[in-house]
Amino acid sequence: MPIYEYKCDDCGGVSEFLENYASKSPHNCEHCGGKNVHRVMSVFSAAMDGKSITGGSGSCSSCSSGSCSTCGL
């Protein structure tokens, strides 16, 4: 199940809840206990090492020099 973030309209606090996508369960703010919360878009990041990007060769196949600042190799 994904973790969703909810922002409280009363105090501005952001709380995270583990729930099913279709869940309609009401939530209370973990900061002030308020019931006026709404789901917000979460920010995420993904990291890859050079081997994952290049398929294990350790060099960039899209650049003639074999390394570039675009893919970080």
PyMOL commands that place a pseudoatom at each C-alpha (Angstrom):
pseudoatom trace, name=CA, resn=MET, resi=1, chain=A, elem=C, hetatm=0, pos=[0.000, 0.000, 0.000]
pseudoatom trace, name=CA, resn=PRO, resi=2, chain=A, elem=C, hetatm=0, pos=[1.251, 3.509, -0.750]
pseudoatom trace, name=CA, resn=ILE, resi=3, chain=A, elem=C, hetatm=0, pos=[1.890, 6.259, 1.770]
pseudoatom trace, name=CA, resn=TYR, resi=4, chain=A, elem=C, hetatm=0, pos=[-0.217, 9.362, 1.186]
pseudoatom trace, name=CA, resn=GLU, resi=5, chain=A, elem=C, hetatm=0, pos=[0.402, 12.829, 2.593]
pseudoatom trace, name=CA, resn=TYR, resi=6, chain=A, elem=C, hetatm=0, pos=[-2.408, 14.954, 3.960]
pseudoatom trace, name=CA, resn=LYS, resi=7, chain=A, elem=C, hetatm=0, pos=[-2.163, 18.677, 4.755]
pseudoatom trace, name=CA, resn=CYS, resi=8, chain=A, elem=C, hetatm=0, pos=[-4.196, 20.231, 7.537]
pseudoatom trace, name=CA, resn=ASP, resi=9, chain=A, elem=C, hetatm=0, pos=[-6.075, 23.400, 6.597]
pseudoatom trace, name=CA, resn=ASP, resi=10, chain=A, elem=C, hetatm=0, pos=[-6.188, 24.434, 10.266]
pseudoatom trace, name=CA, resn=CYS, resi=11, chain=A, elem=C, hetatm=0, pos=[-2.488, 24.322, 11.265]
pseudoatom trace, name=CA, resn=GLY, resi=12, chain=A, elem=C, hetatm=0, pos=[-0.696, 23.620, 7.941]
pseudoatom trace, name=CA, resn=GLY, resi=13, chain=A, elem=C, hetatm=0, pos=[0.853, 20.412, 9.293]
pseudoatom trace, name=CA, resn=VAL, resi=14, chain=A, elem=C, hetatm=0, pos=[1.521, 17.514, 6.922]
pseudoatom trace, name=CA, resn=SER, resi=15, chain=A, elem=C, hetatm=0, pos=[0.776, 13.945, 8.035]
pseudoatom trace, name=CA, resn=GLU, resi=16, chain=A, elem=C, hetatm=0, pos=[1.496, 10.642, 6.291]
pseudoatom trace, name=CA, resn=PHE, resi=17, chain=A, elem=C, hetatm=0, pos=[-0.878, 7.690, 6.234]
pseudoatom trace, name=CA, resn=LEU, resi=18, chain=A, elem=C, hetatm=0, pos=[-0.394, 4.197, 4.807]
pseudoatom trace, name=CA, resn=GLU, resi=19, chain=A, elem=C, hetatm=0, pos=[-3.614, 3.365, 2.977]
pseudoatom trace, name=CA, resn=ASN, resi=20, chain=A, elem=C, hetatm=0, pos=[-5.244, 1.749, -0.031]
pseudoatom trace, name=CA, resn=TYR, resi=21, chain=A, elem=C, hetatm=0, pos=[-5.657, 3.988, -3.101]
pseudoatom trace, name=CA, resn=ALA, resi=22, chain=A, elem=C, hetatm=0, pos=[-9.449, 3.789, -2.927]
pseudoatom trace, name=CA, resn=SER, resi=23, chain=A, elem=C, hetatm=0, pos=[-9.612, 4.358, 0.840]
pseudoatom trace, name=CA, resn=LYS, resi=24, chain=A, elem=C, hetatm=0, pos=[-12.258, 6.826, 1.963]
pseudoatom trace, name=CA, resn=SER, resi=25, chain=A, elem=C, hetatm=0, pos=[-11.243, 6.707, 5.642]
pseudoatom trace, name=CA, resn=PRO, resi=26, chain=A, elem=C, hetatm=0, pos=[-11.314, 10.129, 7.296]
pseudoatom trace, name=CA, resn=HIS, resi=27, chain=A, elem=C, hetatm=0, pos=[-8.074, 11.304, 8.888]
pseudoatom trace, name=CA, resn=ASN, resi=28, chain=A, elem=C, hetatm=0, pos=[-7.285, 13.680, 11.712]
pseudoatom trace, name=CA, resn=CYS, resi=29, chain=A, elem=C, hetatm=0, pos=[-4.221, 15.885, 11.678]
pseudoatom trace, name=CA, resn=GLU, resi=30, chain=A, elem=C, hetatm=0, pos=[-1.408, 14.298, 13.696]
pseudoatom trace, name=CA, resn=HIS, resi=31, chain=A, elem=C, hetatm=0, pos=[-0.265, 17.781, 14.795]
pseudoatom trace, name=CA, resn=CYS, resi=32, chain=A, elem=C, hetatm=0, pos=[-3.417, 19.543, 16.020]
pseudoatom trace, name=CA, resn=GLY, resi=33, chain=A, elem=C, hetatm=0, pos=[-6.091, 16.821, 15.800]
pseudoatom trace, name=CA, resn=GLY, resi=34, chain=A, elem=C, hetatm=0, pos=[-8.076, 18.823, 13.240]
pseudoatom trace, name=CA, resn=LYS, resi=35, chain=A, elem=C, hetatm=0, pos=[-10.406, 17.082, 10.825]
pseudoatom trace, name=CA, resn=ASN, resi=36, chain=A, elem=C, hetatm=0, pos=[-9.985, 19.544, 7.949]
pseudoatom trace, name=CA, resn=VAL, resi=37, chain=A, elem=C, hetatm=0, pos=[-7.255, 17.659, 6.012]
pseudoatom trace, name=CA, resn=HIS, resi=38, chain=A, elem=C, hetatm=0, pos=[-6.838, 17.010, 2.303]
pseudoatom trace, name=CA, resn=ARG, resi=39, chain=A, elem=C, hetatm=0, pos=[-4.519, 14.786, 0.264]
pseudoatom trace, name=CA, resn=VAL, resi=40, chain=A, elem=C, hetatm=0, pos=[-1.565, 16.549, -1.349]
pseudoatom trace, name=CA, resn=MET, resi=41, chain=A, elem=C, hetatm=0, pos=[0.890, 15.550, -4.056]
pseudoatom trace, name=CA, resn=SER, resi=42, chain=A, elem=C, hetatm=0, pos=[4.002, 13.994, -2.564]
pseudoatom trace, name=CA, resn=VAL, resi=43, chain=A, elem=C, hetatm=0, pos=[7.526, 14.682, -3.721]
pseudoatom trace, name=CA, resn=PHE, resi=44, chain=A, elem=C, hetatm=0, pos=[9.733, 11.685, -4.340]
pseudoatom trace, name=CA, resn=SER, resi=45, chain=A, elem=C, hetatm=0, pos=[13.208, 11.031, -5.587]
pseudoatom trace, name=CA, resn=ALA, resi=46, chain=A, elem=C, hetatm=0, pos=[14.890, 8.115, -7.262]
pseudoatom trace, name=CA, resn=ALA, resi=47, chain=A, elem=C, hetatm=0, pos=[18.593, 7.408, -7.271]
pseudoatom trace, name=CA, resn=MET, resi=48, chain=A, elem=C, hetatm=0, pos=[20.551, 5.128, -9.567]
pseudoatom trace, name=CA, resn=ASP, resi=49, chain=A, elem=C, hetatm=0, pos=[24.188, 4.189, -9.582]
pseudoatom trace, name=CA, resn=GLY, resi=50, chain=A, elem=C, hetatm=0, pos=[26.180, 4.430, -12.831]
pseudoatom trace, name=CA, resn=LYS, resi=51, chain=A, elem=C, hetatm=0, pos=[25.932, 0.688, -13.457]
pseudoatom trace, name=CA, resn=SER, resi=52, chain=A, elem=C, hetatm=0, pos=[22.135, 0.825, -13.452]
pseudoatom trace, name=CA, resn=ILE, resi=53, chain=A, elem=C, hetatm=0, pos=[22.074, 3.682, -15.944]
pseudoatom trace, name=CA, resn=THR, resi=54, chain=A, elem=C, hetatm=0, pos=[24.572, 2.207, -18.361]
pseudoatom trace, name=CA, resn=GLY, resi=55, chain=A, elem=C, hetatm=0, pos=[23.756, -1.475, -18.051]
pseudoatom trace, name=CA, resn=GLY, resi=56, chain=A, elem=C, hetatm=0, pos=[26.962, -2.275, -16.187]
pseudoatom trace, name=CA, resn=SER, resi=57, chain=A, elem=C, hetatm=0, pos=[29.587, -0.891, -18.560]
pseudoatom trace, name=CA, resn=GLY, resi=58, chain=A, elem=C, hetatm=0, pos=[30.457, 2.095, -16.350]
pseudoatom trace, name=CA, resn=SER, resi=59, chain=A, elem=C, hetatm=0, pos=[30.480, 4.501, -19.309]
pseudoatom trace, name=CA, resn=CYS, resi=60, chain=A, elem=C, hetatm=0, pos=[27.857, 6.497, -21.127]
pseudoatom trace, name=CA, resn=SER, resi=61, chain=A, elem=C, hetatm=0, pos=[26.894, 5.041, -24.480]
pseudoatom trace, name=CA, resn=SER, resi=62, chain=A, elem=C, hetatm=0, pos=[25.141, 8.223, -25.658]
pseudoatom trace, name=CA, resn=CYS, resi=63, chain=A, elem=C, hetatm=0, pos=[28.321, 10.346, -25.714]
pseudoatom trace, name=CA, resn=SER, resi=64, chain=A, elem=C, hetatm=0, pos=[31.247, 9.945, -28.046]
pseudoatom trace, name=CA, resn=SER, resi=65, chain=A, elem=C, hetatm=0, pos=[33.713, 10.517, -25.203]
pseudoatom trace, name=CA, resn=GLY, resi=66, chain=A, elem=C, hetatm=0, pos=[32.179, 7.769, -23.082]
pseudoatom trace, name=CA, resn=SER, resi=67, chain=A, elem=C, hetatm=0, pos=[31.400, 10.119, -20.207]
pseudoatom trace, name=CA, resn=CYS, resi=68, chain=A, elem=C, hetatm=0, pos=[29.229, 13.168, -19.828]
pseudoatom trace, name=CA, resn=SER, resi=69, chain=A, elem=C, hetatm=0, pos=[27.670, 15.508, -17.319]
pseudoatom trace, name=CA, resn=THR, resi=70, chain=A, elem=C, hetatm=0, pos=[24.146, 14.605, -18.504]
pseudoatom trace, name=CA, resn=CYS, resi=71, chain=A, elem=C, hetatm=0, pos=[24.129, 11.133, -16.996]
pseudoatom trace, name=CA, resn=GLY, resi=72, chain=A, elem=C, hetatm=0, pos=[26.732, 11.878, -14.337]
pseudoatom trace, name=CA, resn=LEU, resi=73, chain=A, elem=C, hetatm=0, pos=[29.419, 9.499, -15.582]
for i in range(1, 73): cmd.bond("trace and resi %d" % i, "trace and resi %d" % (i + 1))
show_as sticks, trace
zoom trace
